Amino acid sequence: MENNTLPQLMAAAPASGSGKTTVACALLRALRRRGLNPCAFKCGPDYIDPMFHRAALEVPSCNLDLYLTPPDRLRQLYSAHLAGHGAAVVEAAMGYYDGAGLTDAASGWQTADTLGLPVLLVVRPGGASLTLAAQIKGLRDFRPDSHLAAILLNGCSASYAQRLAPLLERETGLPVIGCLPALEAARLPSRHLGLYTAGEIQDLSPRLDALAGALEANADLDRLLALCRRPVPQAAAAPAVPAQARIAVARDGAFCFCYPETLEALRQAGAELVFFSPMEDAALPEADGLYLPGGYPELYAETLSRNQPIRRAIAAAVAAGMPTVAECGGFLYLGRTLADEAGQVWPMAGVLPGDGFRAGRLVRFGYAALTASEDSMLFRAGEPVPVHEFHHWDSTCPGEALGAEKPDGRRWRCGFAGPRLYAGFPHLYFAGRPRLADRFTAAAAAYRKERET
């Protein structure tokens, strides 16, 4: 470490589909090979890309989202996650300046600006040469401080990169640190919610090794790391909190969309977490609260439905008043039925009215703010809570307990909220609003005391 500095950078691109995840994973694996013990971050509310970061590193990846998280809290999350590591790679979302409501709010650029990060711009040359320089120069000059530090040519042959690099450097003033050639053997497949999850791709580790090897062979990583050294932010120590309640968390292939930072926020609120599988387990673990996160229940609808003992146990627990949070996929699981990809309908827990069906498109996609008209377990009347939605399945009864409003002003009603329940399509981010974790844990602790008396 030089003067208490570390390589810290963001991998961003002009648009989605430029290969940011591929480049980020290749870079993370290459840095790990060098013994730098890197850590990973993902801009935005994405669940899937961090799974690939974890596969590349075998350590958790942290989401950074300025819509869901105030700036000071975001800096705290970044510093805490970086502590003990030797480098940081942040993967941006969408296009570099693309944020909420057709603004730069919560964009990759705003995140880089908030954290003072240098940015590696990932571009696919395609059929462009000098025009590519114009596009990059436009990105560089679009804001007074773009934070752009270097260029990487993705999906580009080494021979073409050698010809293109001098032109781009001359016209943009940014160094081209090399290229990452297209590797069919290392391609990462995708489906309706983005990439396949890391656990579903065969031979993922050899694919990541191939990507890292290609990056090391075709890019000047020493130059990149030297360009991206920044002071190490100081992380505040989190106080130890004694456990007040136990919360059962669904975790398997059907319920895999859960932020590690949300779980940590629950622990810091005094929750002991115990994990279970609604697909495989026959009973709920002993617990005072229940958390059903999102995922792909539609892909496992038959398996979930055939596990009648756990469906009945969850229905009984919710009916008995166990404090419950069910987001998106978890919400669909609590409904009456759920249609699978083939359209076949399967019984679910039956706690809530409504049948889950395939909408054939993204439904109410993006950021929103939830506002309650009356107090409930998680929400207080009139208090806005930032959320996001990302789903291709809908429900015949999505609920109407909460008001939702997008940044562009569109509004609708959604969700179920009560003294011991939140269930709806919107995903919450407890790490960005720790008071939500405090309230959920407090409700579970109160439920525990009731049962003990």
C-alpha positions as CSV (number, residue, x, y, z in Angstrom):
1,M,0.0,0.0,0.0
2,E,1.4,3.4,-1.0
3,N,0.7,6.2,1.4
4,N,-2.5,4.5,2.6
5,T,-3.9,4.3,-0.9
6,L,-5.6,1.4,-2.8
7,P,-6.7,0.8,-6.4
8,Q,-10.3,1.8,-6.5
9,L,-12.3,2.1,-9.7
10,M,-15.7,1.9,-11.4
11,A,-16.3,0.0,-14.6
12,A,-18.9,1.9,-16.6
13,A,-20.2,2.0,-20.2
14,P,-22.2,4.2,-22.6
15,A,-25.1,1.8,-22.5
16,S,-26.4,-1.6,-21.2
17,G,-25.1,-4.5,-23.2
18,S,-21.5,-3.2,-23.3
19,G,-20.1,-6.0,-21.2
20,K,-19.6,-4.3,-17.9
21,T,-20.3,-7.5,-15.9
22,T,-17.9,-9.5,-18.0
23,V,-15.2,-6.9,-17.6
24,A,-15.8,-6.5,-13.9
25,C,-15.6,-10.2,-13.3
26,A,-12.4,-10.6,-15.4
27,L,-10.8,-7.7,-13.6
28,L,-11.8,-9.0,-10.1
29,R,-10.4,-12.5,-10.9
30,A,-7.2,-11.0,-12.3
31,L,-6.7,-8.8,-9.2
32,R,-7.3,-11.8,-7.0
33,R,-4.7,-13.7,-9.0
34,R,-2.3,-10.9,-8.1
35,G,-3.0,-11.4,-4.4
36,L,-4.7,-8.0,-4.0
37,N,-7.8,-9.5,-2.2
38,P,-10.2,-7.2,-4.1
39,C,-13.8,-6.5,-3.1
40,A,-16.8,-5.8,-5.4
41,F,-19.7,-3.4,-5.6
42,K,-22.7,-3.0,-8.0
43,C,-24.4,0.3,-8.7
44,G,-28.2,0.1,-8.5
45,P,-30.6,-2.5,-7.1
46,D,-29.3,-5.4,-9.2
47,Y,-29.3,-8.9,-7.5
48,I,-27.8,-11.0,-10.3
49,D,-24.5,-9.2,-11.2
50,P,-23.3,-9.3,-7.6
51,M,-23.7,-13.1,-7.7
52,F,-21.1,-13.2,-10.4
53,H,-18.9,-10.9,-8.3
54,R,-19.2,-13.4,-5.5
55,A,-18.4,-16.2,-7.9
56,A,-15.3,-14.4,-9.1
57,L,-14.1,-13.6,-5.6
58,E,-15.8,-16.0,-3.2
59,V,-16.7,-13.0,-1.0
60,P,-19.9,-10.9,-0.9
61,S,-20.5,-8.0,-3.2
62,C,-22.2,-4.9,-2.0
63,N,-24.9,-2.8,-3.8
64,L,-24.5,1.0,-4.0
65,D,-27.7,2.7,-4.8
66,L,-28.2,6.5,-4.2
67,Y,-31.9,6.2,-4.8
68,L,-32.4,3.7,-2.0
69,T,-29.5,5.1,0.2
70,P,-28.6,8.6,1.4
71,P,-25.1,9.7,0.3
72,D,-23.6,9.6,3.8
73,R,-25.0,6.1,4.4
74,L,-23.7,5.0,1.0
75,R,-20.2,6.2,1.9
76,Q,-20.5,4.2,5.2
77,L,-21.4,1.1,3.3
78,Y,-18.6,1.5,0.8
79,S,-16.0,2.1,3.5
80,A,-17.2,-0.8,5.7
81,H,-17.2,-3.2,2.7
82,L,-13.7,-2.1,1.5
83,A,-12.2,-2.5,5.0
84,G,-9.6,-5.3,5.0
85,H,-9.4,-5.6,1.2
86,G,-6.6,-4.5,-1.2
87,A,-8.6,-3.1,-4.1
88,A,-12.2,-2.2,-5.1
89,V,-14.1,-2.7,-8.4
90,V,-17.5,-1.0,-8.7
91,E,-19.7,-2.1,-11.6
92,A,-22.0,0.7,-12.9
93,A,-25.5,0.2,-14.2
94,M,-27.0,0.9,-17.6
95,G,-25.4,3.9,-19.3
96,Y,-22.9,5.9,-17.2
97,Y,-25.2,9.0,-16.8
98,D,-28.5,7.1,-16.8
99,G,-30.3,7.4,-13.5
100,A,-33.8,7.6,-12.0
101,G,-36.6,9.3,-14.0
102,L,-34.5,10.1,-17.0
103,T,-32.0,12.1,-14.9
104,D,-28.5,11.4,-13.5
105,A,-29.9,10.7,-10.0
106,A,-28.5,7.4,-8.7
107,S,-26.5,6.9,-11.9
108,G,-23.0,5.4,-12.2
109,W,-21.7,8.9,-12.6
110,Q,-23.4,10.2,-9.4
111,T,-22.1,7.3,-7.5
112,A,-18.5,7.8,-8.8
113,D,-18.9,11.5,-7.9
114,T,-20.2,10.7,-4.4
115,L,-17.3,8.4,-3.7
116,G,-14.6,10.2,-5.7
117,L,-13.9,7.1,-7.9
118,P,-11.9,7.0,-11.1
119,V,-13.8,5.3,-14.0
120,L,-12.8,2.8,-16.5
121,L,-15.0,3.3,-19.6
122,V,-15.9,0.0,-21.3
123,V,-16.8,0.4,-24.9
124,R,-17.5,-1.9,-27.8
125,P,-16.0,-0.5,-31.0
126,G,-18.4,-2.3,-33.3
127,G,-18.3,-0.6,-36.7
128,A,-17.1,2.7,-35.4
129,S,-13.6,4.3,-35.2
130,L,-13.5,8.1,-35.2
131,T,-17.2,8.3,-34.3
132,L,-16.3,6.2,-31.2
133,A,-13.9,9.0,-30.2
134,A,-16.7,11.6,-30.6
135,Q,-19.0,9.5,-28.4
136,I,-16.3,9.1,-25.7
137,K,-15.4,12.8,-25.8
138,G,-19.0,13.6,-25.3
139,L,-19.2,11.4,-22.3
140,R,-16.0,13.0,-20.9
141,D,-17.3,16.5,-21.3
142,F,-20.9,16.0,-20.4
143,R,-20.3,16.9,-16.7
144,P,-17.6,19.3,-15.3
145,D,-15.9,16.3,-13.7
146,S,-16.7,13.1,-15.5
147,H,-14.2,11.0,-13.4
148,L,-13.3,9.1,-16.6
149,A,-9.7,7.8,-16.2
150,A,-9.2,5.2,-18.9
151,I,-10.8,3.2,-21.7
152,L,-11.1,-0.5,-22.3
153,L,-12.1,-1.9,-25.7
154,N,-14.5,-4.8,-25.1
155,G,-15.2,-7.5,-27.7
156,C,-12.4,-6.1,-29.8
157,S,-9.4,-8.0,-31.3
158,A,-6.0,-7.2,-30.2
159,S,-4.9,-6.1,-33.7
160,Y,-7.8,-3.7,-34.1
161,A,-7.2,-2.3,-30.6
162,Q,-3.6,-1.5,-31.4
163,R,-4.7,0.5,-34.4
164,L,-7.6,2.2,-32.7
165,A,-5.9,3.1,-29.4
166,P,-3.7,5.9,-30.7
167,L,-6.7,7.6,-32.4
168,L,-8.8,7.4,-29.3
169,E,-6.1,8.7,-27.0
170,R,-5.3,11.6,-29.4
171,E,-8.9,12.6,-29.8
172,T,-10.2,12.1,-26.2
173,G,-7.1,12.6,-24.0
174,L,-7.9,9.4,-22.2
175,P,-5.5,6.4,-22.1
176,V,-6.6,3.1,-23.7
177,I,-5.3,0.4,-21.4
178,G,-6.1,-2.4,-23.8
179,C,-8.9,-4.7,-24.8
180,L,-10.8,-7.8,-23.8
181,P,-11.3,-9.9,-27.0
182,A,-14.6,-11.8,-27.5
183,L,-14.4,-15.3,-26.0
184,E,-17.3,-17.6,-26.9
185,A,-16.2,-20.1,-24.3
186,A,-16.6,-17.5,-21.6
187,R,-19.9,-16.1,-22.7
188,L,-22.4,-15.5,-19.8
189,P,-26.0,-16.4,-20.9
190,S,-29.1,-14.4,-20.0
191,R,-32.9,-14.6,-19.6
192,H,-35.9,-12.5,-18.6
193,L,-34.5,-10.9,-15.4
194,G,-31.0,-10.5,-16.8
195,L,-28.1,-13.0,-16.7
196,Y,-28.6,-16.5,-15.4
197,T,-27.6,-16.7,-11.8
198,A,-24.0,-17.7,-11.1
199,G,-25.0,-21.1,-9.7
200,E,-26.9,-22.1,-12.8
201,I,-23.9,-21.7,-15.2
202,Q,-21.8,-24.8,-15.7
203,D,-18.1,-24.4,-15.5
204,L,-18.3,-20.8,-14.4
205,S,-15.0,-20.8,-12.7
206,P,-13.0,-21.9,-15.8
207,R,-15.0,-19.3,-17.8
208,L,-13.9,-16.6,-15.4
209,D,-10.3,-17.8,-15.5
210,A,-10.4,-17.6,-19.3
211,L,-11.7,-14.0,-19.1
212,A,-9.1,-13.0,-16.5
213,G,-6.3,-14.6,-18.7
214,A,-7.5,-12.7,-21.8
215,L,-7.6,-9.4,-19.9
216,E,-4.2,-9.9,-18.5
217,A,-2.8,-10.8,-21.9
218,N,-4.4,-7.8,-23.7
219,A,-4.6,-5.0,-21.1
220,D,-2.0,-3.0,-19.1
221,L,-3.4,-3.7,-15.7
222,D,-0.3,-2.1,-14.0
223,R,-1.1,1.1,-15.7
224,L,-4.8,0.9,-14.8
225,L,-4.1,0.3,-11.2
226,A,-1.6,3.1,-11.0
227,L,-4.2,5.5,-12.5
228,C,-6.8,4.4,-10.0
229,R,-5.1,4.6,-6.7
230,R,-7.1,6.6,-4.1
231,P,-6.9,7.2,-0.4
232,V,-8.5,4.5,1.7
233,P,-11.7,5.7,3.3
234,Q,-12.0,5.2,7.1
235,A,-14.7,2.7,8.2
236,A,-16.5,3.3,11.4
237,A,-16.8,0.2,13.6
238,A,-20.4,-1.1,13.9
239,P,-21.4,-1.6,17.6
240,A,-22.2,-5.2,18.6
241,V,-26.0,-5.6,19.3
242,P,-27.3,-8.5,21.3
243,A,-29.8,-10.8,19.6
244,Q,-33.4,-9.9,20.4
245,A,-35.2,-12.2,18.0
246,R,-34.7,-14.9,15.5
247,I,-35.8,-14.3,11.8
248,A,-36.2,-17.2,9.4
249,V,-34.9,-16.2,5.9
250,A,-35.9,-18.2,2.8
251,R,-32.8,-18.9,0.7
252,D,-32.7,-21.3,-2.2
253,G,-33.0,-21.2,-6.0
254,A,-36.5,-19.8,-5.8
255,F,-35.6,-17.1,-3.3
256,C,-32.2,-15.9,-4.2
257,F,-32.7,-12.1,-4.5
258,C,-31.5,-10.9,-1.1
259,Y,-29.0,-8.2,-0.4
260,P,-26.2,-9.2,1.9
261,E,-26.4,-5.7,3.3
262,T,-30.0,-6.1,4.2
263,L,-29.2,-9.2,6.2
264,E,-26.4,-7.4,7.9
265,A,-28.7,-4.5,8.7
266,L,-31.1,-7.0,10.4
267,R,-28.2,-8.4,12.4
268,Q,-27.1,-4.9,13.4
269,A,-30.7,-4.4,14.5
270,G,-30.5,-7.4,16.9
271,A,-31.8,-10.2,14.7
272,E,-30.4,-13.7,14.6
273,L,-30.9,-15.1,11.1
274,V,-31.6,-18.7,10.3
275,F,-32.0,-19.9,6.7
276,F,-34.3,-22.4,5.2
277,S,-35.5,-23.6,1.9
278,P,-39.2,-23.5,0.9
279,M,-38.3,-26.0,-1.9
280,E,-36.6,-28.6,0.2
281,D,-37.4,-28.2,4.0
282,A,-40.5,-29.8,5.5
283,A,-40.8,-27.3,8.4
284,L,-40.0,-23.8,9.4
285,P,-37.1,-23.4,11.7
286,E,-37.9,-22.0,15.2
287,A,-38.2,-18.3,14.6
288,D,-40.0,-15.1,15.7
289,G,-40.1,-13.5,12.2
290,L,-40.2,-14.6,8.6
291,Y,-38.5,-13.0,5.6
292,L,-39.4,-14.2,2.1
293,P,-37.2,-12.3,-0.4
294,G,-37.5,-12.2,-4.2
295,G,-36.2,-14.6,-6.7
296,Y,-37.5,-17.0,-9.3
297,P,-40.5,-18.8,-7.7
298,E,-42.1,-19.1,-11.2
299,L,-39.2,-21.3,-12.3
300,Y,-39.8,-23.7,-9.4
301,A,-43.6,-23.4,-9.0
302,E,-44.2,-27.1,-9.2
303,T,-41.5,-27.9,-6.6
304,L,-42.7,-25.2,-4.2
305,S,-46.3,-26.3,-4.6
306,R,-45.6,-30.0,-4.0
307,N,-43.8,-29.2,-0.7
308,Q,-47.2,-29.0,1.1
309,P,-45.8,-29.3,4.7
310,I,-43.7,-26.0,4.4
311,R,-46.5,-24.2,2.5
312,R,-48.9,-25.1,5.4
313,A,-46.4,-24.2,8.0
314,I,-45.7,-20.8,6.5
315,A,-49.5,-20.1,6.1
316,A,-50.1,-21.0,9.7
317,A,-47.2,-18.9,10.9
318,V,-48.4,-15.8,9.1
319,A,-52.0,-16.4,10.2
320,A,-50.8,-16.7,13.8
321,G,-49.3,-13.2,13.6
322,M,-45.6,-14.0,13.0
323,P,-44.0,-10.7,11.7
324,T,-43.5,-11.3,8.0
325,V,-41.8,-9.4,5.1
326,A,-42.4,-10.9,1.6
327,E,-41.0,-9.1,-1.4
328,C,-41.8,-9.8,-5.1
329,G,-41.2,-13.5,-5.4
330,G,-41.9,-14.0,-1.7
331,F,-45.2,-12.1,-2.2
332,L,-46.2,-14.3,-5.1
333,Y,-45.5,-17.4,-2.9
334,L,-47.9,-16.1,-0.3
335,G,-50.7,-15.8,-2.9
336,R,-53.3,-18.5,-3.9
337,T,-51.7,-19.8,-7.0
338,L,-48.7,-19.2,-9.3
339,A,-48.4,-19.9,-13.0
340,D,-45.1,-21.4,-14.2
341,E,-43.3,-20.5,-17.4
342,A,-45.5,-23.0,-19.3
343,G,-48.6,-21.4,-18.0
344,Q,-49.5,-24.3,-15.6
345,V,-51.1,-23.1,-12.4
346,W,-49.8,-24.4,-9.0
347,P,-51.3,-23.8,-5.5
348,M,-49.1,-21.6,-3.2
349,A,-49.3,-20.7,0.5
350,G,-52.8,-19.1,0.1
351,V,-52.2,-16.5,2.8
352,L,-53.1,-13.6,0.5
353,P,-55.7,-13.2,-2.2
354,G,-54.5,-13.1,-5.8
355,D,-53.1,-15.4,-8.4
356,G,-49.6,-15.0,-9.9
357,F,-49.5,-15.0,-13.7
358,R,-47.0,-14.3,-16.4
359,A,-47.5,-10.7,-17.7
360,G,-45.1,-11.2,-20.7
361,R,-43.3,-7.9,-20.0
362,L,-41.6,-5.9,-17.3
363,V,-44.3,-4.7,-14.9
364,R,-44.0,-1.4,-13.1
365,F,-40.3,-1.6,-13.6
366,G,-38.0,0.8,-11.8
367,Y,-37.7,3.0,-8.7
368,A,-40.6,4.3,-6.7
369,A,-41.4,5.7,-3.3
370,L,-43.9,4.0,-1.0
371,T,-46.1,6.1,1.3
372,A,-48.5,4.8,3.9
373,S,-51.6,6.5,5.0
374,E,-51.5,4.8,8.4
375,D,-48.8,3.2,10.6
376,S,-47.9,-0.5,10.1
377,M,-45.0,-2.8,11.0
378,L,-42.5,-1.2,8.6
379,F,-44.1,2.0,7.6
380,R,-45.2,5.2,9.3
381,A,-48.0,7.4,8.0
382,G,-46.7,9.9,5.5
383,E,-43.1,8.6,5.6
384,P,-41.7,8.0,2.0
385,V,-39.7,4.8,1.6
386,P,-37.7,4.3,-1.6
387,V,-38.2,0.9,-3.3
388,H,-37.7,-0.7,-6.7
389,E,-39.6,-3.2,-8.8
390,F,-38.3,-5.7,-11.4
391,H,-40.6,-8.6,-12.4
392,H,-42.3,-10.2,-15.4
393,W,-45.0,-11.9,-13.3
394,D,-48.0,-10.0,-11.9
395,S,-50.9,-10.8,-9.5
396,T,-54.6,-10.5,-9.9
397,C,-54.5,-8.8,-6.5
398,P,-51.3,-6.8,-5.9
399,G,-52.7,-5.0,-2.9
400,E,-53.6,-1.4,-2.2
401,A,-52.4,-0.6,1.3
402,L,-49.6,1.7,0.1
403,G,-49.3,4.5,-2.4
404,A,-46.4,4.2,-4.9
405,E,-45.0,7.0,-7.0
406,K,-42.3,6.9,-9.7
407,P,-39.8,9.7,-10.1
408,D,-41.7,10.8,-13.3
409,G,-45.0,11.2,-11.3
410,R,-46.8,8.0,-12.2
411,R,-48.8,6.6,-9.2
412,W,-50.6,3.5,-8.2
413,R,-51.7,1.5,-5.1
414,C,-49.9,-1.7,-4.1
415,G,-48.9,-4.0,-1.3
416,F,-50.3,-5.4,1.9
417,A,-49.3,-3.7,5.2
418,G,-50.4,-4.4,8.8
419,P,-49.1,-4.5,12.3
420,R,-47.1,-7.6,11.5
421,L,-46.9,-7.8,7.7
422,Y,-45.4,-6.3,4.6
423,A,-46.1,-8.1,1.4
424,G,-45.9,-6.7,-2.1
425,F,-43.9,-6.5,-5.4
426,P,-41.7,-3.6,-4.3
427,H,-38.3,-4.6,-3.0
428,L,-37.0,-2.8,0.1
429,Y,-33.3,-2.1,0.9
430,F,-32.9,-2.2,4.7
431,A,-29.3,-1.1,4.6
432,G,-30.3,2.2,3.1
433,R,-33.0,2.8,5.6
434,P,-31.9,0.9,8.8
435,R,-35.0,2.0,10.7
436,L,-36.9,-0.6,8.6
437,A,-34.6,-3.3,10.0
438,D,-35.1,-1.9,13.5
439,R,-38.9,-2.0,13.1
440,F,-39.0,-5.6,11.7
441,T,-36.7,-6.9,14.4
442,A,-38.7,-5.1,17.1
443,A,-41.9,-6.7,15.9
444,A,-40.3,-10.1,15.9
445,A,-39.0,-9.5,19.5
446,A,-42.5,-8.4,20.6
447,Y,-43.9,-11.6,19.0
448,R,-41.3,-13.7,20.9
449,K,-42.3,-12.1,24.3
450,E,-46.0,-12.7,23.5
451,R,-45.4,-16.4,23.0
452,E,-43.2,-16.7,26.1
453,T,-45.9,-15.3,28.4
